[in-house]
Amino acid sequence: MDIISTTLPIFAVILIGWIARRIGVIPEEFSEPANRLVFYLAIPAMIFRSVAKASLTSQLHVGVLAITLSALLIFFGVSWAAAAAGHLERRRFGTFMQCCFHGNLGYIGFAVSYYFLGEDGLAQTGIIGGFTMIMQNLLAVIALNLKTDEPEAGKNRMKIFLNVLANPVIIAAIAGIIFSAAHIRMPIIVSRTIDILSDLALPMALLLIGASLTFDVMRHGIASVMTSTVMKLVLLPGVGFLLYRLFGISARAYLPGLILLASPTATISFVMAKEMDGDAQFAVSVISASTVLSAVTISLWLNVMK
């Protein structure tokens, strides 16, 4: 498996998206509807297709799933301790925490998995990713409520929780598991329609990630931004890696879980921080920094597994 030929094209497309945004090829008014198209149709179609075709008995590794979720729980506590030690102000406290563990699974994690592990690897990643998304979103809601004193944040808590349950990628993963377990065969017309939507997912997602990058606000709180970024890209996957090895799981089995843990901070972190009275600008800074630096760290993590 050639690591450079996997990661370099992914981040080259992200760079192209950033350049296209800067020169006006991808205008701001295009990004929001295009994001909805990718989030609600293309990526769910890709995940459903991969998981529905998978064999749960051979491609669902319960140990990897359990350790991946355990790493998130452990790191929730680690990020809490780090935020407390840094004496972060109220709005930044929870935002810092969620940026440390809330990964961009749909746009980056699945892309790396697909190009590095192939269709079978994507199916395994999709199964683990569905449960991981639920866990990290619930932990993010808890983190953003730890220091809140705004009534609106409390009102938005249930709304965000319901949105987590209605996440189209989670629904697609669960639907794919049901189809796989029940051995349901789709009509060829439906299957090919899903294939067409699936093929749209990764290139469009990567271009949009690039178009969303911004570094204008990174001048403020650079130490906290870089601390959160390093914790997300290095320490969180490091915890997962140690746990996988401790329990004797092979690299081939745990690689899908490690890729998810090593993904940069999710773009939805900005939306959640904004909705729940967190530090939205801080979230934007961590998202941008972690996305750029993940080109290096993901390559290093994949090299460790080689």
C-alpha positions in Angstrom: 0.0 0.0 0.0 1.5 3.3 -1.1 0.8 5.9 1.5 1.9 8.9 -0.5 -0.3 7.9 -3.5 -3.2 7.6 -1.0 -2.9 10.8 1.0 -1.3 13.2 -1.5 -4.2 13.2 -4.1 -6.7 13.6 -1.2 -5.1 16.7 0.1 -4.2 18.0 -3.4 -8.0 18.1 -4.1 -8.5 19.9 -0.8 -5.9 22.4 -1.9 -7.6 22.8 -5.3 -10.8 23.6 -3.4 -9.1 26.2 -1.3 -7.6 27.9 -4.5 -10.9 27.7 -6.3 -12.6 29.5 -3.5 -9.9 32.2 -3.4 -10.1 32.9 -7.1 -13.9 32.8 -7.2 -14.4 29.5 -9.1 -16.3 28.2 -6.1 -18.4 31.2 -4.9 -19.7 31.4 -1.3 -23.3 31.0 -2.5 -22.4 27.6 -4.0 -20.8 26.1 -1.0 -23.8 25.8 1.3 -26.2 24.0 -1.1 -23.3 21.8 -2.3 -22.5 20.8 1.3 -26.2 19.8 1.8 -26.1 17.8 -1.4 -23.0 15.9 -0.2 -24.1 15.5 3.4 -27.7 14.5 2.8 -27.3 12.4 -0.5 -23.9 11.6 -1.8 -22.0 10.4 1.4 -25.0 8.5 2.8 -25.4 6.8 -0.6 -21.7 5.8 -0.5 -21.8 4.5 3.0 -25.1 2.6 2.5 -23.7 1.0 -0.7 -20.5 -0.2 1.0 -22.1 -1.4 4.3 -25.1 -3.1 2.5 -22.6 -5.1 0.4 -20.5 -6.1 3.4 -20.6 -9.3 5.4 -21.2 -8.4 9.0 -19.8 -11.7 10.3 -16.5 -11.1 8.6 -16.3 -7.3 8.5 -17.6 -6.2 11.9 -14.9 -6.4 14.4 -16.6 -5.9 17.8 -13.2 -5.4 19.6 -12.2 -2.6 17.3 -15.6 -0.9 17.7 -15.4 -1.2 21.5 -11.9 0.1 21.7 -12.6 3.0 19.3 -15.5 4.1 21.4 -13.5 3.6 24.6 -10.7 5.8 23.2 -13.3 8.6 22.6 -14.6 8.3 26.2 -11.1 8.4 27.6 -10.1 11.4 25.6 -13.3 13.2 26.6 -11.8 13.1 30.1 -8.3 14.1 28.9 -9.7 17.1 27.0 -11.7 18.1 30.1 -8.6 18.0 32.2 -6.6 20.0 29.6 -9.3 22.7 29.3 -9.4 23.0 33.1 -5.6 23.1 33.4 -5.5 25.9 30.8 -8.1 27.9 32.7 -10.1 28.5 29.5 -12.9 31.0 29.6 -16.5 29.7 29.6 -17.3 29.8 25.9 -13.9 28.3 24.8 -13.9 25.6 27.4 -16.4 23.2 25.8 -15.4 24.2 22.3 -11.8 23.3 23.0 -13.0 19.9 24.3 -15.1 19.0 21.4 -12.4 20.0 18.9 -10.1 17.5 20.6 -12.2 14.5 19.9 -14.9 15.4 17.3 -13.5 14.0 14.0 -14.4 14.7 10.4 -15.3 11.1 9.6 -17.7 11.7 6.6 -15.4 13.9 4.5 -11.8 13.0 5.5 -12.0 9.7 7.4 -14.1 7.8 4.8 -12.0 9.3 1.9 -8.7 8.1 3.4 -10.3 4.7 4.2 -11.6 4.2 0.7 -8.4 5.1 -1.1 -6.1 3.3 1.3 -8.2 0.2 2.2 -10.6 -0.1 -0.8 -14.3 -1.0 -0.9 -14.0 -3.6 1.8 -12.1 -1.3 4.1 -14.7 1.5 3.5 -17.5 -1.0 4.5 -15.7 -1.7 7.8 -15.0 2.0 8.4 -18.7 2.8 7.6 -20.0 0.3 10.2 -17.6 1.6 12.9 -18.1 5.2 11.8 -21.9 5.1 12.3 -21.5 4.3 16.0 -18.5 6.6 16.4 -20.5 9.5 15.0 -23.2 9.0 17.5 -20.7 8.8 20.4 -18.7 11.9 19.4 -21.8 14.0 18.8 -23.3 13.1 22.2 -20.0 13.9 23.9 -19.8 17.2 22.0 -23.2 18.2 23.3 -22.1 17.3 26.9 -18.9 19.3 26.5 -20.6 22.4 25.2 -23.0 22.3 28.1 -20.4 22.0 30.9 -19.8 25.7 31.4 -22.9 27.2 29.7 -25.1 29.7 31.5 -27.2 30.7 28.5 -30.9 29.6 28.4 -30.7 29.3 24.6 -28.0 26.7 24.8 -30.2 24.6 27.0 -33.1 24.9 24.5 -30.8 23.9 21.7 -29.6 20.8 23.5 -32.6 18.7 22.6 -32.6 20.1 19.1 -29.0 19.1 18.5 -29.6 15.7 20.1 -32.4 15.0 17.7 -30.3 16.2 14.8 -27.6 13.7 15.9 -30.1 10.8 15.7 -31.3 12.1 12.3 -27.8 12.4 10.9 -28.1 11.0 7.4 -24.7 9.2 7.5 -25.7 7.4 10.7 -29.1 6.5 9.2 -27.3 5.2 6.1 -24.9 3.1 8.1 -27.8 1.6 10.1 -29.8 0.9 7.0 -26.8 -0.7 5.4 -26.3 -3.0 8.4 -30.0 -4.0 8.2 -29.7 -4.8 4.4 -26.5 -6.7 5.0 -27.9 -8.7 7.9 -31.1 -9.5 6.1 -29.3 -10.3 2.8 -31.6 -7.9 0.9 -30.8 -7.5 -2.8 -31.6 -4.2 -4.4 -33.1 -3.9 -7.9 -30.5 -3.0 -10.5 -32.0 0.4 -11.2 -31.9 1.3 -7.5 -28.4 0.0 -7.2 -27.0 1.9 -10.2 -28.7 5.1 -9.0 -27.0 4.7 -5.6 -23.7 4.1 -7.4 -24.0 7.4 -9.4 -24.7 9.3 -6.2 -21.8 7.5 -4.4 -19.3 8.5 -7.1 -20.1 12.2 -6.4 -19.4 12.0 -2.7 -15.6 12.1 -2.2 -14.5 14.5 -4.9 -17.2 17.0 -4.0 -16.6 16.6 -0.3 -12.9 17.2 -0.6 -13.3 20.3 -2.8 -15.8 21.7 -0.3 -13.5 21.0 2.7 -10.8 23.0 0.9 -13.2 25.8 0.0 -14.2 26.1 3.7 -10.7 26.6 5.1 -9.9 30.0 6.6 -6.8 31.2 8.5 -7.9 34.8 9.2 -8.9 34.2 12.8 -6.0 32.0 13.8 -4.0 35.0 15.2 -6.2 34.9 18.3 -5.5 32.1 20.8 -2.9 30.3 18.7 -1.6 28.3 21.7 -5.0 26.9 22.4 -5.7 26.2 18.7 -2.4 24.3 18.3 -2.9 22.4 21.6 -6.4 21.2 20.5 -5.0 20.3 17.0 -2.2 18.2 18.4 -4.5 16.5 20.8 -6.9 15.6 18.0 -4.3 14.5 15.4 -1.6 12.9 17.6 -2.8 12.1 21.1 -6.3 10.7 20.4 -5.2 8.3 17.7 -2.2 7.5 20.0 -4.6 6.4 22.8 -6.5 4.3 20.3 -3.3 2.8 18.9 -2.0 1.8 22.4 -5.4 0.2 23.3 -5.5 -1.8 20.0 -2.0 -3.1 20.6 -2.7 -3.7 24.3 -5.6 -6.0 23.4 -3.7 -7.8 20.7 -5.7 -6.6 17.7 -3.9 -6.8 14.4 -3.1 -3.7 12.4 -5.2 -4.9 9.5 -8.3 -5.2 11.8 -7.9 -1.9 13.6 -6.8 0.3 10.7 -10.4 1.5 10.0 -10.8 2.6 13.6 -7.4 4.3 13.7 -8.2 6.3 10.5 -11.4 7.6 12.1 -9.6 8.6 15.3 -6.9 10.3 13.3 -9.3 12.4 11.2 -9.1 16.2 11.7 -11.7 18.2 13.6 -15.2 18.0 12.1 -16.7 21.0 10.3 -19.9 20.5 12.2 -18.0 21.5 15.4 -18.4 25.1 14.2 -22.1 24.8 13.8 -22.5 23.1 17.2 -20.4 25.8 18.9 -22.4 28.5 17.3 -25.7 26.9 18.3 -24.8 26.2 21.9 -23.0 29.5 22.8 -19.5 28.2 22.3 -16.5 29.9 20.7 -17.4 29.5 17.0 -14.3 31.4 15.8 -12.0 29.1 17.8 -13.7 26.1 16.2 -13.1 27.5 12.7 -9.4 27.9 13.6 -9.0 24.4 14.9 -10.9 22.9 11.9 -8.6 24.7 9.4 -5.3 24.0 11.3 -6.1 20.3 11.9 -7.3 19.8 8.3 -4.0 21.1 6.9 -1.8 19.4 9.4 -3.6 16.1 9.0 -2.0 15.7 5.6 1.2 15.0 7.5 -0.2 13.2 10.6 -2.5 10.8 8.8 0.4 9.8 6.5 2.6 9.2 9.6 -0.1 7.1 11.3 -0.6 5.0 8.1 3.2 4.6 7.9 3.2 3.2 11.5 0.8 0.5 10.3 2.8 -0.4 7.2 
